[in-house]
Amino acid sequence: MARGRRRAPTALALIAVGAAGLGGAGLALRGCGADAPAPPIVFSTFGVAFTVAPGESDVVGPADGQLLRYQVAVEQGLAESPADVAATVDAVLGDQRRGWLRSGTWRFQRVSSGPYDFIVELASAATTDHICGEYGIETHGQVSCRGQQNVVINQVRWAHGTDGTTEGAVRYTPPDYRILVINHEVGHALGFDHVRCPGAGRPAPVMMAQYYGVEGCAPNVWPYAADGTHLTGPPA
């Protein structure tokens, strides 16, 4: 704030001070010393810029579980807010009844700085193909992948879900498909490989490549049933 001759308080300021002194709400006056918003954290994955969701989450999971830290980031230029995407990822990974935490093996915490074990990246279809291709994985503009620490979520599927047009596939709304794809790709980061349907009518494991079909299984987006049963199947 620039210096100058001190002016007498205005009537409005006197009213505000008086109200505060009497225990009233007064007027919310912002000082000139407020901190500026922190600049967004931006990084590059194979030449593509992403913005990291700010802040961190609480640690969730059993006290004796292995702590895994993760970040959430959104490719620059996409309409999705990093904070909103992070809220969805946090909710899915934080589900202790049906999510990966049900195993008792891990704890999760989202961070925006420091070391992390994996990073969930929302990327355009072209960028998903580019990053996944660096790991030798073909996504054809349609699906997502995990390569080393990178859990890459295709924005097309995030925004639109699945239309069920692939033979044998399920029509998933965007909210349901987001649960499925987060559990599936993070499942790869936890060390799980693809599996097949365990039997007609049984819940489709999240580690099935469900975009291409469920082989007679019933639609399912969680790794565990409500009773704690791990929903899996024979190796693919």
N, C-alpha and C positions, 0 to 999 in steps of 0.2 A: 504494500500500500504506500502511495507517495506521501511524503511529509509536506506539511503546510501549516498555516495558522489554525489553531484549534477553534472550531466554531462552537457556539452555544448549542446545547442539545435542542433538537426540534421538539415540538409538542408531542409528536407521535412517539419519539424515543422516550420522552418522559413518562408517557402513559404506559409504555411497555415495561420500563424499569419499575414503575410503581406497581403494576400488576404483579410482576414477578416477586417483588418484596412482600406483597400481601398474600403470597401463596397461590395467586392465580396463574393461568396458563401463559399469559402474556403473549408476545409475538415471537415467532420463531425467526430469529435473526441470524443469518449465516455470517461467520467471520471471514476475513480475507485470507486466513491462514490454513484453510481446509486443504487436505492432501489431494493432489490430482489423481484421477483414476490410474491404476497401474496399466502400463502398456500391455497389449496381448502378447502372449508367448508364441512365437512363430518358429517353425523348424521345417526342414526339407526331408522328404523321403524319396530317394531316387529322382531328385530334381523337382519335385512337386511340393508347393508350400502348403502347410497345414497350420491351423490355429488351435492351440491347446485350450481345453475348457479350464476356466480359472478355479482356484480353491481346491479343497480336498474334502473327502468324506470321512465319516467315522469308520473305525475298524469294525467289520462285521464278521461273525463266525465264532466258532468255539475257541476258548482261550488257549488250548493246546494245538490248534491248527497251524499249519505253515502259513506265514503271512506273505501274501503276494500283492505287490503294489502295481497299479495300472494307471495309465493316462487315457484320456479321451480327446480326440482331435477331429476337426472337420476341415476338409480341403477348402482353401480360400476360393471364394467365388460361388460356393453353394449357398442356397437360401437358408439351410438349417442353422440354428444357433448352437454353438458348441456347448453352452450351458444346458440347453434343452436336451441335446443328444446325451450329454453326461447324466442328466437326471434319469433318462430311460435306462441307460446301461447300469447305473447305480441300483435302480429298482430291481432289475433282472438279476444281477449278480448278488444282490443283498437278500434275495428270497431264501429264507432258511428252511422252508417247508418243502419246496419242490425244486429248488435250484441246486447248483453244485455244492453249496455249503452243507446240504443235507448229509453228505458223506462224512462230515466231521474232519476231513483231511486238511482243509484250507481255511484261511481267513482272507478277506479282501479289503483293500483300501485304495480309493482313487486319490492320486496326487497330481499336482501340476508342475512340480519341479523335483529335482533329485532323482535318484535311481528308481527304475521301475522294471517290472518283470515282463509286462506286455503292454501294448498300446492299441486301443480300439480306434481305428481311423475310418471315418465316413468319407468315401471318395466317389467321384463320378464313375460311370461305367468305364470310360476310357482310361482313367487313372487306375481303377481296380485292375483292368487288364494289364496295364503297364507294370504296376508293382508286383502283382501276382506272377506275371511273366518272368520277372527277375528271379523268382524262386522256382521257375519251371512249371508253374501251374497255369492251365488254360481256363479262363473264366468266360470268354466269349461275350463279354458285355452284359451277362445275365446273372452270374452268381458271385459269391464272395470267396475269400480264402484266408488262410493263415500262413504266413511265412516267417519263421523265426519269431522275433518279438512283435511282428506286425500282424494284427488282427484287422483285416481290411473288409469293410462292409460296403457293398455296392449300393449307392444312393438310389438307383432305380428300384431295387427291391425294397429299400427302406421307405420310399415314398409311396409305392404302389402295391406292395405285397406280391402275391402270385395270383395269376388269373386262371390257373388250373387247366390251361390249354395243352401243357405237356402231357403226353399219354400217361395215365395213372397218377398224375400229380393232384395235389390238394389246392383248393382255392383258399388262401390265407389273406385276411385283411392286413393292412399295414401294421396295426398294433400287435396282432398275433405273430406275424412274420418277424417282426423286430425281436420278439422274445426268442423265437426259434433260432434266428441267425446269430444272435449274441451267444446263446447257449451252445450252438453248434461250433462256431469258430473259436470261442474261448475254450470249449471242450478240447479242440485240437491243441491249444496252448497248454492245457493241463495234461496232455499226453494221450488223449483218446483218439483212436483211428475210426474210420468208417465201419459201420455195421449194417446188417440187413434186417428185414422184418423178421421177428421171432415167430410169427404165426398169424394167419388170417384173423382179423378182428381184434388183435392185441394192439396196444398203443405203439405207434411208430416211435422208435428211439430218436432222440434229437441228433444222434451221430449218424443217422441215415442221411443220404443226400436226397432229402425229401423233394427238392425242386424237380427232380427227375422222376418221381413216383414213390409210392409207399408200399407197393407189392401186396396190397390187400390189408395192410395194417390200418388202424384207426388213427385219424389225425391227432397229433400231440406235439406240444412245443416245450415241454419241461423234461429234464433228465431224471427226475424222481416222481413217483406217484405220491399222493397225499399220505399214504400209509408208510412211506419211507422206502418202498421198493425201487431199486435202480432199474430203470427201463432201458434195456439194452437188447442186443441180438447177436447172431453169429457174425464172424468177421466177413467183411465185404470182399 
